[in-house]
Amino acid sequence: MNIFTRKKYARDCSAMMFYALLAAIFFLPFSNDAATYALLLGWFFYLLRTRFTGWTWKRTKLDFPLAVFIVMSFLSIFNSPEKVFSFYNCYHLVGKYVLIYYLAIQSVEDEQQIKKIVFVLGSAALIVILYGFVQYIAGINTTAMDWTDNSAFPGMTTRVFSTWKNPNLLAGYLDIILSLAFGLFFYTKNRKFRIIIGGLFLLALICLGMTYARGALFSIAIVIILYALCYNKRIILPFIVLAFVLLYADPILIDRMMSVFTSMDTSSELRIALWESTIEMILDHPLLGIGWGAYYFVYPSYDFYMQGNFIKIVHAHNMYLNIAAEVGLIGFAGFIICFIGSLWRSLKNFKFMPSVFLQGTLLGCGLALVTVMLNGFTDYVLFNTNMSMLFWFIMALSTILLSNKSLQKAGEILKSKHPGLTSIPELSDEEIKKNKECNFPI
């Protein structure tokens, strides 16, 4: 086989890797099986590509802390009361996080691919949102789902969950979509694109209100306020007006949000009790934890609240406590370094991306991670496999942008020429079309 044929086959395999990644991203809100098969197909084409290019592997700054998290997750199995269950869940779930993270790292190479990723994320989100509206208009009754204290909120009979398993998962997903849309809306000059992104943002925000998920609602509100205070104070008033309009349109949502400050329902009481129990788990098992996914089995031994009640407790309703309890403090440290490191670097460097689209994308990734961070204090949506895969994909996307050597070099050159520069000047649409290097290789 001559060198030109080998290069052609290698390019074809790379293209198929990327399209398999797009398929996996699209199916995440709808089908775990479909997303998994697409993911495995992507890795099949990666292995096939090695026949023509040899072994190539892009390394990232998260490799070491991610390896620590993975190793400690598997070692935690030795402490699990149900070792077979923990082993199955660990390789089945952690394996998927690793596969989607590194498939993105190995297959995404330029700005055009990132634009396709944004299109696929937005298309899937639109379907999810519209189905949420269908549930709300149809008045699907969720009072029997134990998602709400019915005595505290008797009028709340419908909480939409769309294609996700419960309203909190949908709310966590919408927080990520809202953050990405927010970043792209404020960092693009294309009027048509801004209208589309703005419409998606508004629909997603209304759908988020239909979930009545207090933690997720407060998370996106805090993110917008903090961004406004740090970068653009002019947007505070329009978003305050928008928030009041949404609250005025739904009195039940007002009661739901105000309950955080005025009353303590059984949901809040249960969370506090779970946190107390989880802290005891961490103190008893600081090194290896209680075992990956073993919270369900261990909690009855630390039940200080329900005292023998048969309600199933799957997680601690706190991301940080849950991860620390299951994989130990060393594994937790690896996770936090990956998580907070990506978040911090995204928000610190997004203005030095060489195109407004990439600026908005990296800002959106950073804000999405902030919403996960904030929501993690009162919930643990990452217990869901698809939500975790989306989370690790967002981390991969931010890592790809931040590790772009051509972007780093462009930023360094501009900083050296202009010491007081705080961001790379935005390019007009005409300049982008003229500049062939706007399709930045990564």
Buried (B, 14 or more C-beta within 10 A) or exposed (E): EEEEEEEEBBEBBBBBBBBBBBBBBBBBBBBBEBBBBBBBBBBBBBEBBEEBBEEEEBEBBBBEBBEBBBBBBBBBBEBBEBEEBBBBBBBEBBEBBBBBBBBBBBBBBEBEBBBBBBEBBBEBBBBBBEBBBEBBEEEBEBBEEEBBBBEBBEEBBBBBBBBBEBBBBBBBBBBBBBBBBBBBBBBBEEEEBBEBBBEBBBBBBBBBBBBBBBBBBBBBBBBBBBBBEEBEEEBBEEBBEBBEEBBEEBEBBBBBBEBBEEEEBEBBEBBEBBBEBBBBBBEBBBEBBBBBBBBEBBBEEBBEBBEEEEEEBEBBBBBBBBBBBBBBBBBBBBBBBBBEBBBEBBBEBBBBBBBBBBBBBBBBBBBBBBBBBBBBBBBBBBBBBBBBBBBBBBBBBBBBBBBBEEBEEBBEEBBEEEEEBEBBEBBEEEEBEEEEEBEBEB
